[in-house]
Amino acid sequence: MAIRTGIALDLSSIFAPNLLSSAWQPWKTSPQMEQALIDDYATWHCQYLRSLKGFFQTSAISPHTWERYRHASAPHKKRSIDGNSAATPLIDDYDKLQGPSLLKRTLGLQHNRHSVYLGPTSEYEPSVPKSGANYYSEVATLRHPSRVATFITLPDEHTYNQEEDISDLDTIESLVAPHGKALIHLYFRIVHPSFPILHKKVYLEKYSRTHREFSPPLLAAVYILALSFWGYSSDLSHLPKPDVSRLEKTALKSLSNVVHRPKLSTIQAGLLLLQRPNGSSWVLTAQMVAVAQELGLHLDCTFWDIPSWEIGLRKRLGWALYIQSAWASLVHGRPPHISAVSWKVQPLSESDFPETADDEDDEQGSTEVEKGRLLFSKLATLTQILSDILDILYFHSPAILADDADGRESGISEIEHVLEMAKPLQIRLRSWYSSLPETLSIEKVRPRKLSSTGYLHLAYYAVEVTLHRRIIRSISAATDNRLISICRTAAKARLTNAMQLVSRLRPEHLQSFWHFSSQYNFTILGIFQALLGSTATNEEDAEFYWGTLRDYCWTLRVSSKSAEFLATTANVLDRIQRNLDRPDMGSTCGKPNEIWEQIAADSEMEPFFIDPGNGQSSDFYEYPSHQHIDWSEDNIYS
């Protein structure tokens, strides 16, 4: 402590008379005088650090402590998007910025402070003066963006590991230097149009001043995703690629720090990191939902007293997180983190997206802005249907019978329950698909442009398969043969359409940005083929599905040269085939349990072919059959 006090006294005694005196008022100085003062400080700082470094080297203080001090006390560098650099003071409050700025009056992206939502059951009571004593202090202020929403704004200082932020930001920037500007341009060309969870102008405004204005994990996450498209930059493709693993390590470490001072940038960083290949994390998704609720992202902000661009950003982030939660629920086989009852975010509209076709980049390999907006909006509405399917058919529905006794007592078989619940969901899916605009057709690919429509169409078929997977599982040994035929024929039709989609994917699709769930969605199509093969009632039917599965794996293996994540999917499905080819397995027909159990034992991945509702495999259920349901295909699936 004595050492730190000595350093503080030395700094104030040397530096204060020159630059910190009350007589120095930079807004009254000429640019030349201001620059001279800055240069004097920079010269003094270099000399001071050289003498101080010797002191640290001869003391018991660790090299890490020296580096932390050096980064924290270094002159602040301005990094502009055009490459110019000059020293500039740190920004403490965006509301006090000179000149125009989008960041003035922001609620969720303030610098050096953060705002947390005070819920209706917290100790803060609007009708009681001074309720919640902790909310009234010299460092905390209350903000009311609407009549019913209240936030407390607190300083970032003294929050968990806040002193590491500058060091982390400098480390991140140094790992990609001097390519930061080019990587940001690459990100907004390819990733952002299809996954618009940033505000481009806000991001560029901050970067034009300094990389130190960002949240460390967000800066790193943008670089990480941009690095996936390194070859699509004429400025970068011929140069050595930065170390992605070091960026990821720094990003994840710093993300665990910034959740203690939540901002919209915390959610942005978490969502982007979850889009990495093999980056899906159930725990991180849950953490991001909790942070979002801290920020009030679950509320309707349509008429809040905040900048209009932030209203749109909050809605896009809210839906992006809703999408993340629902698809993570499907991937990991667990109930969603988000409840529709408490999620009040309003539907997306065109005005929630600030970029238009005029902002589109003409460079080859870019993504279309208008198409990206429609894609994101349609994925949000598709996800609402997926959430209902998971809720009704897998997790919470009373229609899913717990045991044989329940089935006998009700007098209704499980297949009847499932079909009754599935019919309106199937109708909604068909309506969603028929409402897709022509511009989102899988065939609509502009020359020299990447297209992410592949992941939207794949997501649709993954939802279809998820619905029919539950229907096939509900078939029992007592189910009428005609009903079995109808259900399996409908499932085969959906699977055939999905296989046709995969065969129509072009390099422009495969090399574009893919939502994190896409890897699993490719896998679930293969798993569904295996399910239909393992539950087939004759050898011919079984061999058809095992043959299509082999063809599908080959297609994925070839396509993985354009989309590396498909290699993981192919490996998972190869494990299934290896188990089926074992002599001790014999015929696959009628032996689903042995197959799934062996695959689960051999596979290192989560056994997503196990029913997430009750942990049972796809074996037949022993429920009595009843004859009072209309089994015509038109009635069941129309």
Secondary structure, DSSP 4 states (H G I P E B T S, - for coil): -HHHHHHHHHHHHHHIIIIISTT--GGGS-HHHHHHHHHHHHHHHHHHHHHHHHHHHTSS--HHHHHHHHHHHSPPEEE-TTS-EEE-PPP--GGG-SS--TTTT-SSS-SSEEEEEE-TTSS--TTSTT-SGGGSSSS-EEE-SSSS-EEEEEESTTSTTGGGHHHHHHHHHHHHTT-HHHHHHHHHHHTGGGS--S-HHHHHHHHHH-GGGS-HHHHHHHHHHHHTTGGG-TTTTTSPPP-HHHHHHHHHHHHHHHTTS--HHHHHHHHHHHTSTT---HHHHHHHHHHHHHTTTTS--TT-SS-HHHHHHHHHHHHHHHHHHHHHHHHHTS--S--TTT--PPPP-GGG----GGG---STT-B-HHHHHHHHHHHHHHHHHHHHHIIIIIIS-TTS--SHHHHHHHT--HHHHHHHHHHHHHHHHHHHHHT--GGG-TT---TT-B--HHHHHHHHHHHHHHHHHHHHHH-BTTS-HHHHHHHHHHHHHHHHHHHHHHHH--HHHHTS---TTHHHHHHHHHHHHHHHHHT-SSHHHHHHHHHHHHHHHHHHHHHTTT-THHHHHHHHHHHHHHHHT-GGG---TT-HHHHHHHHHHH-SS--TTS-TTTS--SPPB-----S-S---HHHHH-
